[in-house]
Amino acid sequence: MTAAPHAPLVIGVDSSTQSTKAVVVDRGTGRILGTGRAPHTVTGTDGARESDPEQWWHALAKAVSAGLKEAGVRAGDVTGIAVAGQQHGLVALGADGRPLRPAVLWNDTRSAPQAAALVAEQGAHWWLERTGSVPVASLTATSWQWLRENEPRAAGATAALRLPHDYLTERLSGVAATDPGDASGTGWYSTATGGYDPEILELLHLDKALLPEVAPTGATRVGSLTAEAAAALGLPAGIAVAAGTGDNMAAAVGLGLGGAGLLDHPVLSLGTSGTVFAATRTRPTSPGINGFAATDGSYLPLGCTLNCTLAVGKVAELLRLEREDAVPGGEAVLLPYLDGERTPDLPGASGLLTGLRHATTPQQLLGAAYEGAVFTVLRALDELLAACGADPQDPGVADRPLRLIGGGAQGVTWVETVRRLSGRPVLLPAASELVALGAAALAAGADTGADPVAVATSWDAAAARELPPVARDLETWARIEHVLQQASASRQA
């Protein structure tokens, strides 16, 4: 599929944990004309998860080149670009603007002691009132504390701190900028004031001069593509570069969510992590969720679980099964907390398997891994709804459709497990690259001044196929809940 001759084009980039995806989009219609992909490498054991930020830049260039080639369009027709990136990662730059060490990623749990110390020092309520979130392992603030305590030389040499998407935006434009959405996941940005919190910066011994400026929105044009970046990407120098945002915030834009109708649009994203979020204009403060900002000035309360498709994939690998070779788990319960867990806050947890019988099959064990992961995400959804003043058990709330996105939304077993454990209708958006498409809408906004949510809505990016509800499997739900309660109690004893 090709665009009309010389139709303006925009590029949206999704720099995720394991890969970069770039979509070339017709700015007028929203049609994805070409998609390019390039992998990332994640290293680390015993709670460590790191990546070299330079590989993100090289992956971005490869993905853009591949996307343009697949689209068969003129690079000279591209008018804007925006990056959406994995949240929370800590990129420490030296005086030369290059990374001092590998980036600490969002699913790195080594900073659990630092998170606990920050909460103990100030109290959960203090953090909620300022940032909307209680520090947990993997927030940028806790990773910075870990770096200061464990690698003081690297911390002392740090001339700039960036989030993953900030780092790439700066490589594109030469401008140090971020947006309210991704900034709200750092732990040092206040959703109450809309800026960096001076008291938190002092607590973290963090100089504000090390941080990027916060643009009003992710669609703000923060600069133009530099000649050096243009040569690396094969794009025209001078095109619009948007502030960009975090991956979940970009997905919300792609779905056309802009702060209206919280309960109409709960979203489950099944990727490396499992997240649930919804758009609202009410600022939530609950210890069970992250009260993030959206990129458009509203709020995006979010619950995040560390173990989702990657953990289930590992179980399938151990069992030597294909991922779709799963059946319901029967009496078996598998909590696939292979990387600790964030919601619930169990950073030191490992996977737990119980309920085995002689009749238990490998296919049931794999099904139990799916059930454990989906249960954890849906439980986070209940916490999110409660935090926003809704009763998750109220029929008017519990019957609302769930929008299912991410790689897991392409898997039959993931979809059917969500349907069975939630009892809700499920909406499957037609667009498969919602994060990148949301970033493309931000690029269009930077180029034209249009509201990116309105742009995505005009593109009909949220068009979805609806699957009807099935009877909720309350027996499996209760069995998993009982095991989780026992496991949590034993860890606290």
C-alpha positions in Angstrom: 0.0 0.0 0.0 1.4 3.4 -0.9 0.3 6.9 -0.1 -1.0 9.4 -2.6 1.8 11.1 -4.5 3.7 13.5 -2.2 1.2 13.0 0.7 2.7 14.3 3.9 4.1 11.5 6.0 4.9 11.2 9.7 7.0 8.6 11.6 6.1 7.1 14.9 8.7 5.2 16.9 8.0 2.6 19.6 11.3 1.9 21.4 10.3 -0.9 23.8 12.2 -3.3 26.0 13.1 -5.8 23.4 12.8 -4.0 20.1 12.2 -0.8 18.2 9.3 -0.5 15.8 8.9 2.5 13.4 5.7 3.1 11.4 5.5 5.4 8.3 2.0 6.9 8.4 0.0 9.0 5.9 -0.6 12.1 8.0 -4.0 12.7 6.5 -5.6 9.3 6.7 -3.5 7.5 9.4 -2.8 4.5 7.1 0.3 2.7 8.1 2.3 2.4 4.9 5.3 0.6 6.2 6.7 -0.8 9.4 10.3 -1.5 10.3 11.7 -3.5 13.3 15.0 -4.0 14.9 15.8 -6.0 18.1 17.4 -4.9 21.4 19.5 -6.9 23.8 18.7 -7.0 27.5 21.3 -8.3 29.9 21.5 -9.0 33.6 20.7 -11.6 36.3 19.5 -11.6 39.9 17.2 -8.7 39.4 19.4 -6.7 37.1 18.0 -5.6 33.7 20.1 -3.3 31.5 20.6 -2.3 27.9 23.1 -0.2 26.0 21.3 3.1 25.0 23.5 3.3 21.9 21.8 0.1 20.5 18.4 1.9 20.8 19.7 4.6 18.5 21.1 2.1 16.0 17.8 0.1 16.2 15.8 3.3 15.5 17.8 4.0 12.4 17.4 0.5 11.1 13.7 0.5 11.9 13.1 3.8 10.1 15.0 2.7 7.1 13.1 -0.6 6.9 9.8 1.2 7.3 10.5 3.6 4.5 11.7 0.7 2.3 8.5 -1.3 2.9 6.3 1.8 2.4 8.0 2.6 -1.0 7.6 6.3 -0.4 9.9 9.3 -0.7 11.8 10.1 2.5 11.5 13.8 1.5 7.7 13.6 2.2 8.3 12.9 5.9 7.3 16.0 7.9 7.6 14.9 11.5 8.8 12.2 13.9 8.2 11.3 17.5 9.4 8.6 19.9 7.5 6.7 22.5 9.7 4.7 24.8 9.7 2.2 27.6 9.1 4.0 30.9 11.3 4.6 33.9 14.7 3.6 32.5 17.7 5.5 33.9 20.1 6.8 31.2 23.2 8.4 32.8 25.1 10.6 30.4 28.6 11.9 30.8 29.9 15.4 29.9 30.3 14.2 26.2 26.6 13.4 26.0 27.2 9.7 25.7 26.1 7.0 28.2 28.4 6.4 31.1 27.0 2.8 31.6 24.2 0.6 30.4 20.7 2.0 31.1 18.9 0.6 34.1 15.5 -0.6 32.8 12.0 -0.5 34.2 12.1 -4.2 35.2 15.3 -4.0 37.1 14.4 -4.7 40.8 17.8 -4.1 42.4 16.6 -0.8 43.8 14.0 -2.5 46.1 15.9 -1.6 49.3 16.2 2.0 48.1 12.5 2.2 47.3 11.7 0.9 50.8 14.0 3.4 52.4 12.4 6.3 50.6 8.9 5.3 51.6 10.1 4.7 55.2 11.7 8.1 55.4 8.8 10.2 54.1 5.8 7.9 54.3 3.5 6.7 51.5 1.1 9.6 51.8 3.9 12.1 51.3 4.9 10.6 48.0 1.3 10.1 46.8 0.4 13.8 47.4 3.4 14.9 45.3 3.9 12.3 42.6 0.7 10.2 42.6 2.8 7.1 43.1 4.6 5.3 46.0 8.2 4.5 45.1 8.7 0.8 44.1 11.8 -0.8 42.6 12.3 0.3 39.0 11.0 3.9 39.2 13.8 6.2 37.9 14.2 7.8 41.4 14.9 4.5 43.1 17.3 3.5 40.3 19.1 6.8 40.8 19.4 6.1 44.5 20.7 2.6 43.8 23.3 4.1 41.4 24.4 6.6 44.0 24.9 4.0 46.6 26.4 1.2 44.5 28.3 3.1 41.7 29.2 6.4 43.2 31.8 7.2 40.6 29.3 6.8 37.8 26.8 8.9 39.7 29.4 11.6 40.4 30.3 11.7 36.7 26.7 12.0 35.6 26.2 15.3 33.6 22.7 14.5 32.5 19.9 12.1 33.4 17.4 11.0 30.7 14.5 8.5 30.3 14.9 6.2 27.2 12.6 8.3 25.0 14.2 11.5 26.2 17.6 10.1 25.1 16.4 9.3 21.6 14.5 12.6 21.3 17.8 14.4 22.1 19.7 12.4 19.6 17.1 13.4 17.0 16.8 17.1 17.8 19.8 18.1 19.9 17.3 19.4 22.5 17.0 18.0 26.1 13.2 17.6 26.5 10.6 15.3 28.0 6.9 15.4 28.5 4.5 15.3 31.5 3.5 11.7 30.8 6.8 10.0 30.9 8.2 12.4 33.4 5.4 11.4 35.8 7.0 7.9 36.0 10.4 9.2 37.3 9.4 9.6 41.0 10.7 13.2 41.0 8.0 14.9 38.9 4.9 16.2 40.7 1.5 15.6 39.1 0.1 18.0 41.7 2.2 21.0 40.4 3.1 19.9 36.9 6.8 20.2 37.4 9.9 18.7 39.1 9.4 18.6 42.9 12.2 20.6 44.6 11.9 18.7 47.9 12.2 15.3 46.2 15.2 16.5 44.2 16.9 17.6 47.4 16.0 14.3 49.0 17.6 12.5 46.1 20.7 14.8 46.0 19.7 15.5 42.4 20.5 18.7 40.6 17.6 19.9 38.4 20.2 21.0 35.9 20.8 17.3 35.1 17.2 16.9 33.9 15.5 17.8 30.6 12.9 20.6 30.3 9.3 19.3 30.5 7.4 20.3 27.4 3.7 21.1 27.9 2.6 18.0 25.9 4.2 15.1 24.0 3.0 16.7 20.8 5.0 19.9 21.5 7.5 20.6 18.8 10.8 20.7 20.8 13.1 21.1 17.8 14.0 20.0 14.3 15.8 17.0 13.0 19.6 17.8 13.1 21.7 17.3 10.0 23.6 14.5 11.8 20.5 12.6 12.7 19.0 13.2 9.3 22.0 11.6 7.7 21.8 8.6 10.1 18.1 8.1 9.4 17.9 9.0 5.7 15.3 11.7 6.4 15.2 15.4 5.6 17.0 17.7 8.1 14.7 20.3 9.7 11.5 18.2 10.0 9.5 18.5 13.3 10.6 16.5 16.3 7.9 16.1 19.0 8.6 15.8 22.7 7.3 12.2 22.5 6.2 10.3 25.6 6.2 6.9 27.4 4.8 3.8 25.7 1.6 3.5 27.7 0.8 7.2 27.2 1.4 6.8 23.4 -0.9 3.8 23.3 -3.6 5.9 25.0 -3.2 8.6 22.3 -3.4 5.9 19.6 -6.7 4.7 21.1 -8.0 8.3 21.1 -8.1 8.5 24.9 -7.9 12.0 26.1 -9.3 12.2 29.7 -13.0 11.6 29.0 -14.9 8.6 30.2 -12.6 6.7 32.5 -14.8 3.7 32.9 -15.6 3.4 29.2 -12.0 2.7 28.3 -10.1 0.5 30.6 -7.1 -0.9 28.6 -5.1 -4.0 29.2 -1.7 -4.1 27.5 -0.1 -7.5 27.4 3.5 -7.2 26.5 6.8 -7.9 28.3 4.9 -6.3 31.2 1.2 -6.4 31.8 -0.3 -2.9 32.3 -3.8 -1.6 32.8 -4.7 2.0 32.4 -7.5 4.4 31.8 -7.8 8.1 31.0 -9.4 10.5 33.5 -9.3 14.2 34.4 -9.4 13.3 38.1 -6.0 13.1 39.7 -5.9 9.7 41.5 -3.8 9.0 44.6 -3.8 5.4 45.7 -0.9 3.3 46.9 -2.0 0.4 44.8 -1.5 2.1 41.4 0.7 4.7 39.7 -1.1 8.1 39.3 0.7 9.0 36.1 0.0 12.0 34.0 -1.2 11.6 30.4 0.7 13.3 27.7 -2.2 15.7 26.9 -2.6 17.3 30.3 -5.0 14.8 31.8 -4.2 11.7 33.9 -3.4 8.1 33.1 -3.7 6.0 36.3 -1.9 2.8 35.7 -1.2 -0.6 37.3 1.9 -2.5 36.1 2.9 -6.1 36.5 6.5 -7.2 35.6 5.6 -10.7 34.4 3.5 -11.1 31.4 4.3 -12.5 27.9 8.0 -12.9 28.6 7.3 -15.0 31.7 4.7 -17.2 30.0 7.1 -17.6 27.1 9.8 -18.8 29.6 7.4 -21.4 31.0 6.6 -22.6 27.5 10.3 -22.9 26.8 10.9 -24.9 30.0 8.0 -27.2 29.1 9.1 -27.4 25.4 5.7 -26.4 24.2 4.5 -23.8 21.7 2.8 -20.9 23.4 -0.6 -21.9 22.1 -0.3 -25.5 23.4 -2.1 -24.5 26.6 -5.3 -25.6 28.3 -6.9 -24.4 31.5 -4.7 -25.2 34.5 -7.1 -27.3 36.5 -6.0 -27.6 40.1 -2.5 -26.2 39.3 -1.7 -22.6 40.2 1.4 -20.9 38.8 2.3 -17.4 39.8 4.9 -16.6 37.2 6.7 -13.9 39.2 10.1 -14.7 37.5 11.4 -11.2 37.9 9.9 -10.3 41.2 6.6 -8.4 41.0 5.5 -4.8 41.0 1.7 -5.1 41.5 1.5 -6.6 44.0 4.8 -5.1 45.4 6.9 -8.2 45.8 10.3 -7.3 44.3 12.0 -10.3 45.7 9.4 -12.9 44.7 10.1 -15.8 42.5 7.8 -18.1 40.5 5.5 -20.3 42.6 3.9 -23.6 41.4 1.4 -25.5 43.6 -1.5 -27.9 43.2 0.2 -30.5 41.1 -1.4 -34.0 40.7 -0.4 -37.1 38.9 -2.9 -36.2 36.2 -1.5 -32.7 35.7 -0.3 -32.2 32.1 2.4 -29.9 30.7 -0.3 -28.2 28.8 -2.2 -27.5 32.0 1.0 -26.1 33.6 1.4 -23.7 30.7 -2.3 -22.8 31.0 -1.7 -22.1 34.7 1.1 -19.6 33.8 -1.3 -17.8 31.5 -3.9 -17.7 34.3 -1.5 -16.4 36.9 -0.3 -13.6 34.6 -3.9 -12.6 33.6 -5.1 -12.8 37.2 -2.4 -10.4 38.3 -3.2 -7.9 35.5 -7.0 -8.1 36.2 -6.4 -7.7 39.9 -4.4 -4.5 39.2 -7.5 -3.3 37.1 -9.7 -3.7 40.2 -7.3 -1.6 42.2 -7.2 1.1 39.5 -11.0 1.3 39.3 -11.4 1.4 43.1 -8.7 4.2 43.2 -10.8 6.2 40.8 -14.0 5.9 42.9 -15.6 2.9 41.1 -16.7 -0.4 42.6 -15.1 -3.1 40.5 -18.0 -5.5 41.5 -20.7 -3.1 40.5 -22.5 -4.6 37.4 -22.3 -1.3 35.6 -18.6 -1.3 36.0 -17.8 -5.0 35.9 -19.6 -5.4 32.6 -17.8 -2.7 30.7 -15.6 -3.9 27.7 -11.9 -4.3 28.1 -9.6 -3.0 25.3 -6.9 -5.5 24.8 -3.6 -4.4 23.2 0.0 -5.4 23.0 1.6 -8.5 21.7 -0.6 -10.8 23.8 -3.7 -9.4 22.1 -2.5 -11.3 19.0 -2.5 -14.7 20.9 -5.6 -16.8 21.1 -4.8 -18.2 24.5 -4.1 -14.8 26.0 -7.4 -13.4 24.7 -9.5 -16.4 25.8 -7.8 -16.4 29.3 -8.7 -12.7 29.7 -12.3 -13.4 28.7 -12.6 -16.4 31.0 -11.1 -14.8 34.1 -12.8 -11.3 33.6 -16.2 -12.3 32.3 -16.2 -9.1 30.3 -16.6 -8.3 26.6 -13.2 -7.8 25.0 -12.4 -5.2 22.3 -9.5 -6.1 20.0 -8.4 -2.9 18.1 -7.7 -3.4 14.5 -4.4 -1.4 14.7 -1.6 -3.7 15.8 1.1 -1.0 16.6 -0.8 1.4 18.8 2.2 2.7 20.6 4.0 3.6 17.4 0.7 4.9 15.9 0.2 7.1 19.0 3.7 8.4 18.5 2.9 9.2 14.8 -0.1 11.2 16.0 2.2 13.1 18.3 4.5 13.8 15.3 1.5 15.0 13.3 0.6 17.3 16.2 4.2 18.7 16.3 4.1 19.3 12.6 0.7 20.9 12.2 -0.3 22.1 15.7 -3.3 19.7 15.8 -4.5 17.9 18.9 -2.9 14.4 18.6 -5.8 12.7 20.3 -8.2 14.3 17.7 -5.7 13.3 15.0 -5.8 9.6 16.2 -9.6 9.7 16.4 -9.9 11.0 12.9 -7.6 8.1 11.8 -10.1 5.7 13.5 -7.2 4.0 15.1 -9.4 2.6 17.9 -11.7 0.7 15.6 -12.1 -2.7 17.2 -13.7 -6.1 16.9 -15.8 -7.0 20.0 -15.9 -10.4 21.5 -18.9 -11.2 23.7 -18.5 -12.1 27.4 -18.2 -15.6 28.6 -19.1 -17.0 32.0 -16.5 -15.9 34.5 -14.3 -18.6 35.9 -14.7 -17.7 39.6 -13.3 -21.1 40.8 -10.0 -20.5 39.1 -9.9 -16.9 40.3 -10.6 -17.9 43.9 -7.9 -20.6 43.8 -5.2 -18.2 42.5 -6.2 -15.5 45.0 -5.9 -18.0 47.9 -2.4 -19.0 46.8 -1.3 -15.4 46.4 -2.7 -14.5 49.8 -0.8 -17.4 51.4 2.4 -16.5 49.6 2.2 -12.8 50.5 1.6 -13.7 54.2 4.5 -16.1 54.3 6.9 -13.4 52.9 5.7 -10.9 55.5 6.0 -13.3 58.4 
